[in-house]
Amino acid sequence: MKLSQSILSEIMQVTRDIEENYPELEKYLDERPLTLPDENDPEAKVDNEALEKYLSSLKAMVKKYKKSTK
């Protein structure tokens, strides 16, 4: 599994790609599941698995959008 820093970097790259190339998808970024732990839940934590899932959801959103615009 990738290290958290690497995953975060990739999340930033995908997010930047969305902002620059698919601005119509930006409104959905706020609707994506949060990767930060809930401050009211002391057991919640961000781990590589949660970050990977978030990254995958971003990539899937872009891929689905690209298919729909062809």
Backbone as JSON, one array per atom type, in Angstrom:
{
  "sequence": "MKLSQSILSEIMQVTRDIEENYPELEKYLDERPLTLPDENDPEAKVDNEALEKYLSSLKAMVKKYKKSTK",
  "N": [[0.84, -1.18, 0.0], [0.43, 2.28, -0.7], [2.26, 5.02, 0.75], [0.86, 7.42, 3.0], [1.51, 10.14, 2.4], [2.16, 10.04, -0.3], [-0.3, 9.24, -1.38], [-1.91, 11.42, -0.65], [-0.68, 13.38, -2.17], [-1.29, 12.5, -4.73], [-4.09, 12.71, -4.62], [-4.29, 15.48, -4.49], [-3.3, 16.12, -7.04], [-5.24, 14.98, -8.75], [-7.48, 16.41, -7.93], [-6.68, 18.99, -8.63], [-6.54, 18.63, -11.41], [-9.25, 18.24, -11.96], [-10.25, 20.77, -11.22], [-8.95, 22.4, -13.11], [-9.48, 21.25, -15.66], [-12.03, 20.15, -15.72], [-14.14, 21.9, -14.7], [-16.86, 21.85, -14.27], [-17.29, 19.69, -12.67], [-16.46, 20.39, -10.19], [-18.36, 21.15, -8.29], [-19.13, 18.77, -7.21], [-17.07, 17.96, -5.64], [-17.31, 18.87, -3.04], [-19.26, 17.19, -2.18], [-18.16, 14.73, -1.93], [-17.12, 11.97, 0.11], [-15.81, 12.85, 3.28], [-12.39, 12.83, 4.14], [-11.2, 13.42, 6.44], [-11.01, 12.79, 9.93], [-13.89, 12.54, 12.07], [-14.34, 14.96, 14.44], [-15.88, 14.52, 16.66], [-15.78, 11.86, 17.08], [-13.69, 9.97, 18.71], [-12.46, 7.62, 17.98], [-12.21, 7.63, 15.28], [-10.11, 7.78, 12.45], [-7.74, 8.79, 9.98], [-6.63, 6.72, 7.54], [-4.47, 4.85, 5.34], [-6.13, 3.26, 3.79], [-8.63, 4.6, 3.8], [-7.88, 6.95, 2.51], [-7.09, 5.93, 0.03], [-9.54, 4.97, -0.89], [-10.95, 7.37, -1.17], [-9.38, 8.63, -3.14], [-9.77, 6.82, -5.24], [-12.49, 7.22, -5.65], [-12.52, 9.81, -6.62], [-11.07, 9.51, -9.01], [-12.77, 7.73, -10.35], [-15.01, 9.33, -10.71], [-14.06, 11.26, -12.53], [-13.4, 9.6, -14.68], [-15.93, 8.51, -15.35], [-17.23, 10.85, -16.1], [-15.71, 11.62, -18.34], [-16.34, 9.53, -20.11], [-19.04, 10.0, -20.5], [-19.05, 12.32, -21.94], [-18.07, 11.82, -24.41]],
  "CA": [[0.0, 0.0, 0.0], [1.2, 3.52, -0.78], [2.35, 5.84, 1.95], [-0.14, 8.49, 3.06], [1.97, 11.36, 1.72], [2.04, 9.78, -1.73], [-1.72, 9.23, -1.7], [-2.36, 12.81, -0.55], [-0.14, 14.09, -3.33], [-2.09, 12.1, -5.89], [-5.4, 13.33, -4.45], [-4.13, 16.89, -4.87], [-3.14, 16.18, -8.48], [-6.53, 14.7, -9.37], [-8.33, 17.56, -7.61], [-6.22, 20.1, -9.49], [-6.96, 18.29, -12.77], [-10.68, 18.52, -12.01], [-10.43, 22.22, -11.18], [-8.44, 23.02, -14.33], [-9.99, 20.67, -16.9], [-13.44, 19.75, -15.6], [-14.69, 22.77, -13.64], [-18.25, 21.49, -14.01], [-17.31, 18.64, -11.64], [-16.03, 20.95, -8.9], [-19.47, 21.16, -7.33], [-19.24, 17.44, -6.59], [-15.95, 17.75, -4.7], [-17.83, 19.08, -1.69], [-20.17, 16.1, -1.85], [-17.4, 13.49, -1.75], [-16.94, 11.66, 1.53], [-14.67, 13.51, 3.9], [-11.33, 11.92, 4.56], [-10.74, 13.82, 7.77], [-11.8, 12.14, 10.98], [-14.92, 13.32, 12.75], [-13.78, 15.37, 15.73], [-16.74, 14.01, 17.72], [-15.55, 10.42, 17.2], [-12.26, 9.8, 19.03], [-11.94, 6.39, 17.36], [-12.04, 7.86, 13.85], [-8.76, 8.16, 12.04], [-7.48, 8.71, 8.56], [-5.6, 5.74, 7.25], [-4.2, 4.71, 3.91], [-7.3, 2.67, 3.14], [-9.61, 5.67, 3.6], [-7.35, 7.86, 1.49], [-7.15, 5.2, -1.25], [-10.95, 4.94, -1.32], [-11.28, 8.71, -1.62], [-8.68, 8.8, -4.41], [-10.47, 6.0, -6.22], [-13.78, 7.84, -5.96], [-12.24, 10.96, -7.48], [-10.7, 9.0, -10.34], [-13.97, 7.16, -10.97], [-15.86, 10.44, -11.1], [-13.49, 11.83, -13.75], [-13.53, 8.59, -15.75], [-17.33, 8.45, -15.74], [-17.53, 12.1, -16.8], [-15.07, 11.56, -19.65], [-17.13, 8.61, -20.93], [-20.34, 10.6, -20.81], [-18.89, 13.47, -22.84], [-17.53, 11.38, -25.72]],
  "C": [[0.89, 1.24, 0.0], [1.25, 4.21, 0.57], [1.35, 6.98, 1.87], [0.27, 9.73, 2.28], [1.84, 11.21, 0.21], [0.58, 9.82, -2.17], [-2.26, 10.65, -1.67], [-1.88, 13.63, -1.74], [-0.96, 13.75, -4.58], [-3.51, 12.67, -5.82], [-5.34, 14.79, -4.87], [-4.02, 17.03, -6.39], [-4.47, 15.96, -9.2], [-7.48, 15.87, -9.14], [-7.96, 18.75, -8.48], [-6.65, 19.87, -10.94], [-8.45, 18.59, -12.95], [-10.92, 20.02, -12.08], [-10.03, 22.88, -12.5], [-9.13, 22.54, -15.6], [-11.47, 20.3, -16.89], [-14.13, 20.58, -14.53], [-16.15, 22.45, -13.31], [-18.38, 20.38, -12.97], [-16.94, 19.18, -10.25], [-17.14, 20.94, -7.85], [-19.61, 19.84, -6.61], [-18.11, 17.17, -5.59], [-16.42, 17.92, -3.26], [-18.74, 17.95, -1.24], [-19.44, 14.77, -1.63], [-17.25, 13.22, -0.27], [-15.7, 12.35, 2.08], [-13.63, 12.48, 4.32], [-10.8, 12.27, 5.94], [-11.6, 13.15, 8.83], [-12.81, 13.1, 11.59], [-14.4, 13.68, 14.13], [-14.62, 14.89, 16.9], [-16.54, 12.51, 17.96], [-14.06, 10.19, 17.46], [-11.64, 8.56, 18.41], [-11.65, 6.58, 15.87], [-10.61, 8.27, 13.55], [-8.66, 8.05, 10.53], [-6.37, 7.68, 8.37], [-5.44, 5.62, 5.74], [-5.41, 4.16, 3.17], [-8.36, 3.73, 2.84], [-9.16, 6.63, 2.51], [-7.41, 7.21, 0.11], [-8.58, 5.18, -1.78], [-11.36, 6.31, -1.85], [-10.65, 8.99, -2.98], [-9.39, 8.03, -5.51], [-11.8, 6.63, -6.62], [-13.58, 9.07, -6.85], [-11.92, 10.52, -8.9], [-11.91, 8.44, -11.07], [-14.9, 8.25, -11.47], [-15.36, 11.05, -12.42], [-13.67, 10.86, -14.92], [-14.97, 8.52, -16.26], [-17.72, 9.7, -16.52], [-16.95, 12.07, -18.21], [-15.87, 10.67, -20.6], [-18.42, 9.25, -21.37], [-20.24, 11.76, -21.8], [-18.33, 13.08, -24.21], [-18.61, 11.27, -26.74]]
}
